[in-house]
Amino acid sequence: MESKDLCAVERRGRVHLITITGAGDHRLNPALLAAIRSAVAASDGAGALVLAAEGKYFSNGFDQAWVRTAPPHLHATMDGGFRALVADLLALPVPTVAAVTGHAAAAGCALALAHDAVVMRGSRGFLYMSEVDAGIKIVDFFAELIREKVPDAAARRDLLLRGDKMTAAEAVRRGIVDAAVDGGVEDVVAAAVAEAERLAARGWDGEVVAEIRKAVWPKVWSKVKDHGAGPAAARPRL
Ligand SMILES: CCCCCCCCCCCCC/C=C/C(=O)SCCNC(=O)CCNC(=O)[C@H](O)C(C)(C)COP(=O)(O)OP(=O)(O)OC[C@H]1O[C@@H](n2cnc3c(N)ncnc32)[C@H](O)[C@@H]1OP(=O)(O)O
Protein backbone atom coordinates (compact mmCIF):
# COMPACT_ATOMS: atom_id res chain seq x y z
CA MET A 1 0.00 0.00 0.00
CA GLU A 2 1.47 3.34 -0.96
CA SER A 3 2.02 5.97 1.71
CA LYS A 4 -0.56 8.23 0.10
CA ASP A 5 -3.11 5.45 0.76
CA LEU A 6 -2.21 5.35 4.44
CA CYS A 7 -2.70 9.05 5.08
CA ALA A 8 -4.88 11.71 3.50
CA VAL A 9 -3.78 15.33 3.53
CA GLU A 10 -5.88 18.44 3.02
CA ARG A 11 -5.78 22.15 3.83
CA ARG A 12 -8.59 23.73 5.79
CA GLY A 13 -7.85 27.44 5.78
CA ARG A 14 -4.40 27.81 7.33
CA VAL A 15 -4.51 24.30 8.82
CA HIS A 16 -2.68 21.29 7.36
CA LEU A 17 -4.97 18.34 8.21
CA ILE A 18 -3.51 14.84 8.11
CA THR A 19 -5.88 11.87 8.45
CA ILE A 20 -4.70 8.33 9.01
CA THR A 21 -7.06 6.49 6.70
CA GLY A 22 -8.95 3.20 6.94
CA ALA A 23 -11.21 1.43 9.41
CA GLY A 24 -8.39 -0.55 11.03
CA ASP A 25 -6.58 0.16 14.27
CA HIS A 26 -3.79 2.14 12.57
CA ARG A 27 -0.91 0.13 14.01
CA LEU A 28 2.37 2.01 13.73
CA ASN A 29 4.89 0.17 11.54
CA PRO A 30 7.67 1.60 9.33
CA ALA A 31 5.29 2.10 6.38
CA LEU A 32 2.67 4.05 8.35
CA LEU A 33 5.32 6.00 10.26
CA ALA A 34 6.94 6.98 6.94
CA ALA A 35 3.55 7.97 5.53
CA ILE A 36 2.74 10.20 8.50
CA ARG A 37 6.23 11.74 8.31
CA SER A 38 5.75 12.49 4.62
CA ALA A 39 2.39 14.08 5.37
CA VAL A 40 3.96 16.19 8.12
CA ALA A 41 6.76 17.25 5.77
CA ALA A 42 4.08 18.46 3.29
CA SER A 43 2.85 21.06 5.80
CA ASP A 44 5.11 23.81 4.37
CA GLY A 45 3.25 27.11 4.23
CA ALA A 46 0.51 26.05 6.65
CA GLY A 47 -0.07 27.95 9.88
CA ALA A 48 -0.79 24.86 12.00
CA LEU A 49 -1.04 21.06 11.75
CA VAL A 50 -3.72 18.60 12.88
CA LEU A 51 -3.31 14.80 12.97
CA ALA A 52 -6.56 12.81 12.99
CA ALA A 53 -7.69 9.30 12.02
CA GLU A 54 -10.64 7.53 10.48
CA GLY A 55 -12.64 4.88 12.31
CA LYS A 56 -12.74 3.91 15.97
CA TYR A 57 -8.97 4.06 16.50
CA PHE A 58 -6.59 7.02 16.48
CA SER A 59 -3.78 4.43 16.73
CA ASN A 60 -3.55 1.20 18.68
CA GLY A 61 0.22 1.42 19.03
CA PHE A 62 3.11 -0.38 17.43
CA ASP A 63 2.43 -3.12 14.91
CA GLN A 64 3.46 -6.16 16.93
CA ALA A 65 2.49 -8.48 14.07
CA TRP A 66 5.02 -6.64 11.91
CA VAL A 67 7.66 -7.07 14.64
CA ARG A 68 6.98 -10.81 14.79
CA THR A 69 7.47 -11.25 11.05
CA ALA A 70 10.14 -8.63 10.29
CA PRO A 71 13.83 -9.65 10.39
CA PRO A 72 15.31 -8.56 13.76
CA HIS A 73 17.68 -6.09 12.11
CA LEU A 74 14.64 -4.13 10.93
CA HIS A 75 13.11 -3.77 14.38
CA ALA A 76 15.20 -0.66 14.94
CA THR A 77 13.36 1.00 12.05
CA MET A 78 10.22 0.97 14.19
CA ASP A 79 11.94 2.70 17.08
CA GLY A 80 13.89 4.97 14.75
CA GLY A 81 10.83 5.81 12.70
CA PHE A 82 8.82 6.72 15.76
CA ARG A 83 11.62 8.80 17.25
CA ALA A 84 11.98 10.56 13.89
CA LEU A 85 8.26 11.36 13.75
CA VAL A 86 8.32 12.77 17.29
CA ALA A 87 11.41 14.81 16.33
CA ASP A 88 9.64 16.14 13.24
CA LEU A 89 6.66 17.21 15.36
CA LEU A 90 8.84 18.87 18.00
CA ALA A 91 10.86 20.73 15.34
CA LEU A 92 7.83 21.81 13.30
CA PRO A 93 7.62 25.62 12.91
CA VAL A 94 3.85 25.63 13.45
CA PRO A 95 1.51 24.66 16.31
CA THR A 96 0.31 21.04 16.33
CA VAL A 97 -2.99 19.56 17.53
CA ALA A 98 -3.86 15.85 17.85
CA ALA A 99 -7.51 15.04 17.09
CA VAL A 100 -7.90 11.82 19.09
CA THR A 101 -10.88 10.52 17.20
CA GLY A 102 -10.77 7.07 18.79
CA HIS A 103 -8.62 4.79 20.92
CA ALA A 104 -5.02 5.93 21.40
CA ALA A 105 -3.06 3.07 22.95
CA ALA A 106 0.63 2.66 23.83
CA ALA A 107 2.72 4.24 21.05
CA GLY A 108 -0.56 5.63 19.67
CA CYS A 109 -1.11 7.41 22.98
CA ALA A 110 2.49 8.65 22.94
CA LEU A 111 1.96 9.96 19.39
CA ALA A 112 -1.07 11.99 20.52
CA LEU A 113 0.87 13.42 23.45
CA ALA A 114 3.72 14.44 21.13
CA HIS A 115 1.47 17.25 19.85
CA ASP A 116 1.16 20.71 21.47
CA ALA A 117 -2.55 20.23 22.13
CA VAL A 118 -4.88 17.23 22.24
CA VAL A 119 -8.63 17.21 21.71
CA MET A 120 -10.42 13.89 22.17
CA ARG A 121 -13.77 12.38 21.30
CA GLY A 122 -15.95 12.35 24.39
CA SER A 123 -18.17 9.36 23.68
CA ARG A 124 -15.72 6.85 22.21
CA GLY A 125 -12.08 6.02 22.63
CA PHE A 126 -9.65 5.51 25.48
CA LEU A 127 -6.26 7.01 26.22
CA TYR A 128 -4.49 3.82 27.32
CA MET A 129 -0.88 2.91 28.01
CA SER A 130 -1.38 -0.83 27.61
CA GLU A 131 2.25 -1.84 28.12
CA VAL A 132 1.82 -3.00 31.72
CA ASP A 133 -1.14 -5.17 30.66
CA ALA A 134 0.61 -6.37 27.50
CA GLY A 135 3.90 -7.17 29.26
CA ILE A 136 5.92 -4.67 27.21
CA LYS A 137 8.71 -2.58 28.70
CA ILE A 138 8.74 1.03 27.61
CA VAL A 139 11.90 2.72 26.44
CA ASP A 140 13.53 5.84 27.83
CA PHE A 141 12.07 8.43 25.50
CA PHE A 142 8.55 7.06 26.03
CA ALA A 143 9.06 7.48 29.74
CA GLU A 144 10.38 11.01 29.18
CA LEU A 145 7.45 11.88 26.92
CA ILE A 146 4.94 10.67 29.49
CA ARG A 147 6.88 12.32 32.37
CA GLU A 148 6.91 15.66 30.56
CA LYS A 149 3.39 15.49 29.14
CA VAL A 150 1.67 13.98 32.21
CA PRO A 151 3.04 16.17 34.99
CA ASP A 152 0.80 14.80 37.72
CA ALA A 153 2.51 11.82 39.38
CA ALA A 154 -0.76 10.11 40.29
CA ALA A 155 -2.07 10.45 36.73
CA ARG A 156 1.25 9.09 35.41
CA ARG A 157 0.98 6.13 37.81
CA ASP A 158 -2.63 5.46 36.81
CA LEU A 159 -1.75 5.59 33.11
CA LEU A 160 1.50 3.59 33.19
CA LEU A 161 1.33 1.43 36.33
CA ARG A 162 -2.39 0.81 36.59
CA GLY A 163 -3.20 0.64 32.91
CA ASP A 164 -6.22 2.89 33.24
CA LYS A 165 -8.30 3.21 30.08
CA MET A 166 -9.02 6.92 30.34
CA THR A 167 -12.02 8.45 28.59
CA ALA A 168 -11.71 11.97 27.25
CA ALA A 169 -13.49 13.39 30.29
CA GLU A 170 -11.10 11.58 32.63
CA ALA A 171 -8.07 12.65 30.59
CA VAL A 172 -9.26 16.28 30.70
CA ARG A 173 -9.82 16.01 34.45
CA ARG A 174 -6.28 14.65 34.87
CA GLY A 175 -4.84 17.50 32.78
CA ILE A 176 -3.61 15.19 30.00
CA VAL A 177 -6.04 16.23 27.26
CA ASP A 178 -7.20 19.77 26.51
CA ALA A 179 -10.82 19.14 25.56
CA ALA A 180 -13.42 16.38 25.29
CA VAL A 181 -15.58 16.87 22.21
CA ASP A 182 -19.15 15.61 21.88
CA GLY A 183 -20.36 14.04 18.65
CA GLY A 184 -18.62 11.95 16.04
CA VAL A 185 -15.21 11.80 14.43
CA GLU A 186 -15.85 14.82 12.20
CA ASP A 187 -16.87 16.92 15.23
CA VAL A 188 -13.54 16.10 16.88
CA VAL A 189 -11.67 16.99 13.69
CA ALA A 190 -13.62 20.25 13.36
CA ALA A 191 -12.81 21.18 16.96
CA ALA A 192 -9.12 20.41 16.44
CA VAL A 193 -9.03 22.42 13.20
CA ALA A 194 -10.77 25.35 14.92
CA GLU A 195 -8.17 25.32 17.70
CA ALA A 196 -5.36 25.01 15.16
CA GLU A 197 -6.81 27.93 13.16
CA ARG A 198 -6.89 30.06 16.33
CA LEU A 199 -3.23 29.29 16.92
CA ALA A 200 -2.32 29.87 13.26
CA ALA A 201 -4.01 33.28 13.39
CA ARG A 202 -1.43 34.46 15.94
CA GLY A 203 1.11 34.57 13.10
CA TRP A 204 4.04 33.45 15.21
CA ASP A 205 7.63 33.21 13.97
CA GLY A 206 8.01 29.50 13.11
CA GLU A 207 11.61 29.24 14.21
CA VAL A 208 10.65 30.71 17.59
CA VAL A 209 7.79 28.20 17.94
CA ALA A 210 10.10 25.27 17.22
CA GLU A 211 12.89 26.48 19.52
CA ILE A 212 10.52 27.22 22.41
CA ARG A 213 8.95 23.75 22.02
CA LYS A 214 12.38 22.05 22.11
CA ALA A 215 13.23 24.11 25.20
CA VAL A 216 9.96 23.15 26.91
CA TRP A 217 10.45 19.41 26.26
CA PRO A 218 14.27 19.23 26.42
CA LYS A 219 14.64 15.61 27.53
CA VAL A 220 12.31 14.25 24.86
CA TRP A 221 14.05 16.43 22.26
CA SER A 222 17.47 15.17 23.34
CA LYS A 223 16.34 11.56 22.81
CA VAL A 224 14.81 12.05 19.37
CA LYS A 225 16.61 15.00 17.74
CA ASP A 226 19.18 12.94 15.84
CA HIS A 227 16.45 10.91 14.12
CA GLY A 228 14.20 13.61 12.68
CA ALA A 229 14.27 15.47 9.41
CA GLY A 230 15.12 18.74 11.17
CA PRO A 231 18.13 20.83 10.08
CA ALA A 232 20.43 19.01 12.48
CA ALA A 233 19.71 15.58 11.06
CA ALA A 234 20.49 13.96 7.74
CA ARG A 235 17.76 12.10 5.86
CA PRO A 236 15.38 10.06 8.01
CA ARG A 237 16.86 6.72 9.01
CA LEU A 238 13.76 4.66 8.06
C1 LIG B 1 6.23 -3.49 20.47
C2 LIG B 1 7.35 -3.99 19.69
C3 LIG B 1 8.26 -2.90 19.17
C4 LIG B 1 9.70 -3.34 19.09
C5 LIG B 1 10.58 -2.46 18.26
C6 LIG B 1 10.43 -0.99 18.46
C7 LIG B 1 10.78 -0.53 19.85
C8 LIG B 1 10.50 0.94 20.00
C9 LIG B 1 10.24 1.36 21.38
C10 LIG B 1 9.25 0.44 22.09
C11 LIG B 1 8.35 1.21 22.99
C12 LIG B 1 7.39 0.29 23.69
C13 LIG B 1 6.17 1.07 24.05
C14 LIG B 1 5.10 0.92 23.00
C15 LIG B 1 4.61 -0.31 22.65
C16 LIG B 1 3.49 -0.53 21.71
O1 LIG B 1 2.87 0.35 21.14
S1 LIG B 1 3.15 -2.20 21.46
C17 LIG B 1 1.43 -2.19 20.94
C18 LIG B 1 0.53 -2.00 22.14
N1 LIG B 1 -0.87 -1.98 21.76
C19 LIG B 1 -1.79 -2.64 22.47
O2 LIG B 1 -1.51 -3.31 23.46
C20 LIG B 1 -3.22 -2.51 22.02
C21 LIG B 1 -4.10 -2.04 23.16
N2 LIG B 1 -5.47 -1.89 22.73
C22 LIG B 1 -6.50 -2.55 23.34
O3 LIG B 1 -6.34 -3.23 24.33
C23 LIG B 1 -7.87 -2.35 22.73
O4 LIG B 1 -7.75 -2.20 21.34
C24 LIG B 1 -8.63 -1.13 23.32
C25 LIG B 1 -7.87 0.15 23.05
C26 LIG B 1 -8.81 -1.33 24.80
C27 LIG B 1 -9.96 -1.05 22.61
O5 LIG B 1 -10.57 -2.32 22.77
P1 LIG B 1 -11.93 -2.60 21.98
O6 LIG B 1 -12.49 -3.86 22.50
O7 LIG B 1 -11.74 -2.46 20.53
O8 LIG B 1 -12.78 -1.38 22.51
P2 LIG B 1 -14.24 -0.93 22.06
O9 LIG B 1 -15.02 -2.12 21.61
O10 LIG B 1 -14.12 0.24 21.14
O11 LIG B 1 -14.79 -0.41 23.47
C28 LIG B 1 -14.93 -1.36 24.53
C29 LIG B 1 -16.17 -0.95 25.29
O12 LIG B 1 -15.95 0.36 25.85
C30 LIG B 1 -16.91 1.26 25.33
N3 LIG B 1 -16.26 2.52 25.12
C31 LIG B 1 -15.34 2.84 24.19
N4 LIG B 1 -14.95 4.12 24.33
C32 LIG B 1 -15.66 4.61 25.38
C33 LIG B 1 -15.71 5.90 26.01
N5 LIG B 1 -14.94 6.89 25.62
N6 LIG B 1 -16.58 6.03 27.04
C34 LIG B 1 -17.34 5.00 27.47
N7 LIG B 1 -17.34 3.76 26.91
C35 LIG B 1 -16.50 3.59 25.88
C36 LIG B 1 -17.41 0.65 24.05
O13 LIG B 1 -18.69 1.11 23.76
C37 LIG B 1 -17.39 -0.82 24.41
O14 LIG B 1 -18.51 -1.07 25.22
P3 LIG B 1 -19.39 -2.38 24.91
O15 LIG B 1 -19.83 -2.22 23.48
O16 LIG B 1 -20.48 -2.31 25.92
O17 LIG B 1 -18.43 -3.54 25.10
The ligand as an SDF file (V2000), in Angstrom:
LIG
                    3D

 65 67  0  0  0  0  0  0  0  0999 V2000
    6.2340   -3.4910   20.4700 C   0  0  0  0  0  0  0  0  0  0  0  0
    7.3450   -3.9880   19.6900 C   0  0  0  0  0  0  0  0  0  0  0  0
    8.2640   -2.8960   19.1690 C   0  0  0  0  0  0  0  0  0  0  0  0
    9.7020   -3.3370   19.0940 C   0  0  0  0  0  0  0  0  0  0  0  0
   10.5820   -2.4570   18.2570 C   0  0  0  0  0  0  0  0  0  0  0  0
   10.4330   -0.9910   18.4640 C   0  0  0  0  0  0  0  0  0  0  0  0
   10.7790   -0.5270   19.8500 C   0  0  0  0  0  0  0  0  0  0  0  0
   10.4970    0.9420   19.9970 C   0  0  0  0  0  0  0  0  0  0  0  0
   10.2440    1.3590   21.3840 C   0  0  0  0  0  0  0  0  0  0  0  0
    9.2550    0.4370   22.0850 C   0  0  0  0  0  0  0  0  0  0  0  0
    8.3530    1.2140   22.9880 C   0  0  0  0  0  0  0  0  0  0  0  0
    7.3880    0.2950   23.6920 C   0  0  0  0  0  0  0  0  0  0  0  0
    6.1650    1.0660   24.0500 C   0  0  0  0  0  0  0  0  0  0  0  0
    5.1020    0.9230   22.9950 C   0  0  0  0  0  0  0  0  0  0  0  0
    4.6090   -0.3080   22.6490 C   0  0  0  0  0  0  0  0  0  0  0  0
    3.4860   -0.5290   21.7050 C   0  0  0  0  0  0  0  0  0  0  0  0
    2.8750    0.3500   21.1370 O   0  0  0  0  0  0  0  0  0  0  0  0
    3.1530   -2.1960   21.4570 S   0  0  0  0  0  0  0  0  0  0  0  0
    1.4330   -2.1870   20.9360 C   0  0  0  0  0  0  0  0  0  0  0  0
    0.5300   -2.0030   22.1380 C   0  0  0  0  0  0  0  0  0  0  0  0
   -0.8710   -1.9750   21.7620 N   0  0  0  0  0  0  0  0  0  0  0  0
   -1.7920   -2.6440   22.4730 C   0  0  0  0  0  0  0  0  0  0  0  0
   -1.5100   -3.3090   23.4590 O   0  0  0  0  0  0  0  0  0  0  0  0
   -3.2250   -2.5150   22.0180 C   0  0  0  0  0  0  0  0  0  0  0  0
   -4.0950   -2.0360   23.1640 C   0  0  0  0  0  0  0  0  0  0  0  0
   -5.4730   -1.8900   22.7350 N   0  0  0  0  0  0  0  0  0  0  0  0
   -6.4990   -2.5460   23.3420 C   0  0  0  0  0  0  0  0  0  0  0  0
   -6.3420   -3.2330   24.3290 O   0  0  0  0  0  0  0  0  0  0  0  0
   -7.8670   -2.3510   22.7300 C   0  0  0  0  0  0  0  0  0  0  0  0
   -7.7510   -2.1970   21.3440 O   0  0  0  0  0  0  0  0  0  0  0  0
   -8.6260   -1.1270   23.3180 C   0  0  0  0  0  0  0  0  0  0  0  0
   -7.8690    0.1520   23.0510 C   0  0  0  0  0  0  0  0  0  0  0  0
   -8.8130   -1.3310   24.8000 C   0  0  0  0  0  0  0  0  0  0  0  0
   -9.9640   -1.0520   22.6100 C   0  0  0  0  0  0  0  0  0  0  0  0
  -10.5670   -2.3220   22.7650 O   0  0  0  0  0  0  0  0  0  0  0  0
  -11.9330   -2.5970   21.9790 P   0  0  0  0  0  0  0  0  0  0  0  0
  -12.4920   -3.8560   22.5030 O   0  0  0  0  0  0  0  0  0  0  0  0
  -11.7430   -2.4600   20.5320 O   0  0  0  0  0  0  0  0  0  0  0  0
  -12.7810   -1.3780   22.5080 O   0  0  0  0  0  0  0  0  0  0  0  0
  -14.2370   -0.9300   22.0590 P   0  0  0  0  0  0  0  0  0  0  0  0
  -15.0220   -2.1250   21.6140 O   0  0  0  0  0  0  0  0  0  0  0  0
  -14.1230    0.2410   21.1360 O   0  0  0  0  0  0  0  0  0  0  0  0
  -14.7880   -0.4090   23.4670 O   0  0  0  0  0  0  0  0  0  0  0  0
  -14.9270   -1.3550   24.5280 C   0  0  0  0  0  0  0  0  0  0  0  0
  -16.1680   -0.9500   25.2950 C   0  0  0  0  0  0  0  0  0  0  0  0
  -15.9490    0.3590   25.8520 O   0  0  0  0  0  0  0  0  0  0  0  0
  -16.9140    1.2550   25.3280 C   0  0  0  0  0  0  0  0  0  0  0  0
  -16.2590    2.5170   25.1200 N   0  0  0  0  0  0  0  0  0  0  0  0
  -15.3430    2.8420   24.1850 C   0  0  0  0  0  0  0  0  0  0  0  0
  -14.9520    4.1190   24.3340 N   0  0  0  0  0  0  0  0  0  0  0  0
  -15.6550    4.6140   25.3810 C   0  0  0  0  0  0  0  0  0  0  0  0
  -15.7110    5.8950   26.0130 C   0  0  0  0  0  0  0  0  0  0  0  0
  -14.9420    6.8860   25.6190 N   0  0  0  0  0  0  0  0  0  0  0  0
  -16.5810    6.0320   27.0430 N   0  0  0  0  0  0  0  0  0  0  0  0
  -17.3410    5.0020   27.4670 C   0  0  0  0  0  0  0  0  0  0  0  0
  -17.3420    3.7580   26.9100 N   0  0  0  0  0  0  0  0  0  0  0  0
  -16.5050    3.5950   25.8770 C   0  0  0  0  0  0  0  0  0  0  0  0
  -17.4090    0.6540   24.0520 C   0  0  0  0  0  0  0  0  0  0  0  0
  -18.6940    1.1140   23.7600 O   0  0  0  0  0  0  0  0  0  0  0  0
  -17.3900   -0.8220   24.4120 C   0  0  0  0  0  0  0  0  0  0  0  0
  -18.5070   -1.0700   25.2160 O   0  0  0  0  0  0  0  0  0  0  0  0
  -19.3870   -2.3750   24.9140 P   0  0  0  0  0  0  0  0  0  0  0  0
  -19.8310   -2.2200   23.4780 O   0  0  0  0  0  0  0  0  0  0  0  0
  -20.4810   -2.3120   25.9150 O   0  0  0  0  0  0  0  0  0  0  0  0
  -18.4340   -3.5420   25.0980 O   0  0  0  0  0  0  0  0  0  0  0  0
  1  2  1  0
  2  3  1  0
  3  4  1  0
  4  5  1  0
  5  6  1  0
  6  7  1  0
  7  8  1  0
  8  9  1  0
  9 10  1  0
 10 11  1  0
 11 12  1  0
 12 13  1  0
 13 14  1  0
 14 15  2  0
 15 16  1  0
 16 17  2  0
 16 18  1  0
 18 19  1  0
 19 20  1  0
 20 21  1  0
 21 22  1  0
 22 23  2  0
 22 24  1  0
 24 25  1  0
 25 26  1  0
 26 27  1  0
 27 28  2  0
 27 29  1  0
 29 30  1  0
 29 31  1  0
 31 32  1  0
 31 33  1  0
 31 34  1  0
 34 35  1  0
 35 36  1  0
 36 37  2  0
 36 38  1  0
 36 39  1  0
 39 40  1  0
 40 41  2  0
 40 42  1  0
 40 43  1  0
 43 44  1  0
 44 45  1  0
 45 46  1  0
 45 60  1  0
 46 47  1  0
 47 48  1  0
 47 58  1  0
 48 49  1  0
 48 57  1  0
 49 50  2  0
 50 51  1  0
 51 52  1  0
 51 57  2  0
 52 53  1  0
 52 54  2  0
 54 55  1  0
 55 56  2  0
 56 57  1  0
 58 59  1  0
 58 60  1  0
 60 61  1  0
 61 62  1  0
 62 63  2  0
 62 64  1  0
 62 65  1  0
M  END
$$$$
